Amino acid sequence: MAIVSNTVIYMDEQATLEGFFAYDDSIAGQRPVVLIHHAWAGRDDFVADKAKKIAELGYLGFATDMYGKGIVGHSPEENAKLMQPFLADRFKLQKRLHAALAAVKLLPWADNQRIAAMGFCFGGLCALDFARTGANLRGVIAFHGLLGAPDNIANPQLKAKVLVLHGHDDPMVKPDQVLKFQTEMTKAGADWQMHVYGNTVHAFTNPLANDSGFGTVYQADADRRSWQAMQNFLAEIFD
């Protein structure tokens, strides 16, 4: 096994974006694609590492870029400033998601009939909104994702199966938001499931998360269990 990785430039109108992709070059031909959406800081080493781990599973990992080439926040204030325009304009967010989908389909290793999306925190919302647009995805996965429904899609028609991996004590996604999401998915007739991890807050997959006051703390068991749940889900949808 030899994991090859590189970056690729793609566009969303005038915005120049830089994706990071990884694949195992010992595998011949095309393979399923997993788009990976970053948290509120931007496309960083965390999602690049996840792309490589996805490649180790035999897929093409593609870490998308929501903000623009080289744009990464370095503090909660900067991160919030970068993320907010996309929360305020979900059509803008959804359009950028589809720009990444068009870009990854051009890569020669991509099986365009077997594509999934996943994401962390803000990236979890991105993955879920991707499904809400009716994109032709096999499935989407949200790790400690924001769950709020967009205001521009009244009746989502999901083609993708949905897996949500959630910390029960996440202060950024309260129980009433979880219930609203579950109701939304059920009303839409989606094939959805949610795994809830007890004594777990936000950002539980990130080993650098250690701010209990802010509600972002790494939880090794939830990290391990959620990654295994993701693998099982991908095996199912790509079968």
N, C-alpha and C positions, 0 to 999 in steps of 0.2 A: 504494500500500500504506500502510495506517495501522494500526499495532499498538495495540490497545486492551487495557489490563490493569486488574485490580481484585482485591480480596480477597472471600472469601465465608466465612461462618461455617458450620460443620457440627459435628455431635455424635457422640461415641461414648459412649453412656450418659451419665455425668455430666461427661465431659471435653469442654470447649469447644475446638474446633480451628479454625484459620484457614488456608484454602487460598488460593493466589495463582494466578490464571488469566490467560491472554493469548490473543488471537486477532486475525486480520487481518479488519477489518470491510469490506474491499473484496471479500471472498468471500461470496457469498450462500448462505444455508441452512446445513445441518449439515455438519460435517467430522470426520474421524477424531480421536480423543482420545489424547494421550500423558500419562499420569500420571508425575510426576517426584518421586522420593523423595530426600530430603536426606541428607547425611552426618551424622556423629555430633553436630555442633554444633546442628542444628535447621534449621528453614526460614529460610534466610538469603538474602542478595542473590545468591549463587552460583546457587541453583536458580531464583530469580525471573528471572535473566538467561537461564537455559536455557529457561524457559517462553516467554520472548519469542522466542528463537531458534527454538524449535519452531513458534511461531506464524508466523514468517517462512517456514517450509517449507509452510505451508498447513494446519497442524493446530491443534487446540485444546490448548494446553499448560496443565497443571494441576499446580502444585507442592503436594504434600500436606504435611500437618503431623502428625508422629508424637507430638510432645511436649505441645502445647497452645498456645493463642494467646499470642504474645509470649515464649514460652520458648525462649531460645537460650543455649547455653553460650559462655563466653568464655575458656576455658583447657582444656588436655587433661584436667585433673582434673574440671572441670565437665561436659565433653562425655561422659566415660566414665560419670559418675554418672547422666546423662540416658539414655544408651544401654543401660546394663546391665540395667535391669528388663525390657527388651524381648528382650534376648539370653537372659535367664533364663526368660522366659515367652513362648515363641514363639506360643502361642495368643493371648495378649494382643496381640502384634505383628500377627498375621494378622487378628484382629478389627478392628484399627484400619485396616488396609489396605482392608478391605471397607467401612468407614464412608466412606472417601474415594471409593471407587468409586460408592457410592450417591449421594454428594453431586454428583459430576461428571455423573452421568446426568441430573440435574435441570436442568443448564444448557441453555438453548435451542439453543446452537450445537453440542451434542454429538451425534455419530452413535453411538448406543449399541451398534451392531453392529460397530463398528470401534474397538476400544480396545486400547492397548498400555501397558506400564509400563516405566519405566527408573529407574535410581538410581545413586548414587555412594557408594562405600565401604559404610557401614551401609545406605545407600539401595539399593545393589546387592543386598545380602542381602534387603532388603524386596521388591524386584522379583522375586527368585528364589522367595522364600516365597509370594508372590502366585500364581505359576505352580504351585507345589507344592500349593496348596489346591484346584486344579482350577478356578480362576476362568475365566470365559468371556472370555479375553483372546486377541487375535491373536498377541501376542508379548511377550517381556520382554527387557530389555537391562541388563546389569550392567557398569558402568565401575569398574574396580579394586574389585570388590565382595568382601565376605566370602562364603565359599562353603559354610560348614558346614551340614549338613542339620539340620532341626528334629527334636526327639525325639518330637513328637506326631503325625507323619505317617509311618507305617512304609512305606507303599507309595504314593507320590504318583502321581496320575493327571493328567498335564499335558495341557491342551488348547492351551496357548500354545507357540509356537516360542521357542527360547532362544538368545540371543547373549551371550557373555561376552567382555569386553575386558579383558585382564589383562597386568600387567607381570611379566615373567619373574622379576625379582629382588625382587618384593614380599615384604618380611619378614613381613607379616601373613598372607600366604596362601602357605605353603610348598608345594613340589612334591607332597608326600604328600597334602595337602588338595586340590590340583588333581586328582590321580588319583582320590581318593575321590569328588569331585564328578562327574567324567567317568563313573565306574562307576555312580554313582547315576542319572545321566541316561540312560545306556544301558540299565540295568536297567528303568527306567520306560518305555522305548520312546519317549522324547522326541525331537523334532526339534531337536537342539542343535548349536551350533558355538562354537568358542573361538578368538579371535585373541590371540596372545601376542606382546608387544613386547619385544625384546631390550634389555638395558642400561636397564631401566625399572623403577622401584619403585612404591610406593603413591602415590595421589593425583596421578597424572601429568596429569590434566586441569585441575588447579587452579593458576593462575599464582601464587598466593600461597604455595604449598607450597615450602619451601626448607630443610627440616630433614633433612639427610642422616643425621644420627645417629639420628633417629626413623624414618627410612625413608620420608619423604614429600617428594618432589621433583617439581616440574613438568617435563614432557618434551614440548616443543613438537611434535615429529614424531609421537609417540604420541597426543597430543591431537588433532592434525589427522587422523591416519589413523583413529582410533577414531570420531570424529564422522562421517567419510565412511562408515565401515562401518555406523554407526547409520542414516544416511540411506538407504543401499542396502537395509538390512534392513526399514525402515519402508515403503519403496516396494514391497517384495516382499509383505509381510504385509497391506498395505492395498489391494493391487491388486484 
